[in-house]
Amino acid sequence: MGIGKKIISLLGLRDQGSVNISKGDYKDKIENGIGWASYITTDSKYSQNEVSGAQTIDLGEITSFSSITINQKGSGTTKVSILDSNGNIVVKKSNLIDYGSIYILLKAK
């Protein structure tokens, strides 16, 4: 593992590659026992949320892309799942680092 990858891993920013998806409706399921903030851009629409605990956010229809960043506000574990319209998990990521971040880029084809 190169130095750059080690630094990114230490910051909690892992697997920075994009994920190809089919155009359609998606949801972002966040599981966290502490506070977190989300920053989401979907097809040029931006939203921001600050919550504690679990929540599912409707991303709506993705026809181009969706950029999702979840910042953890404390110690603990954060799990993020992207669900398609049938409730199937398309992407699943987790963060075990205090105050870490999870980033997901969905690209519709």
Residue, then its C-alpha position, 0 to 999 in steps of 0.5 A: m500500500g502506497i503512502g497516499k493510500k495509507i493516509i487516505s485510509l487513516l482519514g477514513l476515506r476508503d475506496q474512492g472509486s465510483v460505482n456504476i449503476s442503472k438509472g433509477d430511484y435510490k435510497d441512502k440508508i445510514e446506520n450510526g449510534i452517534g451524530w453525523a452529517s450528510y452532503i448529497t448532490t444528485d443530478s445537480k440537486y444539493s441537500q444537507n442533513e445533520v442527524s443522530g442515529a439511523q435514517t434513510i434518505d430518499l435520493g430520488e431518481i438518479t439519471s446522471f450521478s450522485s455524490i454522497t459524503i457522510n461525516q461521522k461526529g464522534s467515536g463509533t461505527t457508521k454504516v452506509s448502504i445504497l438501496d435500489s427501488n427494490g430494496n436491494i443493496v447496491v453499495k455498502k461501506s462502513n467507517l470505524i475511525d473516529y470522526g471519519s468520512i464515507y464517500i460514494l460516487l454513483k454514476a448512472k449509465 
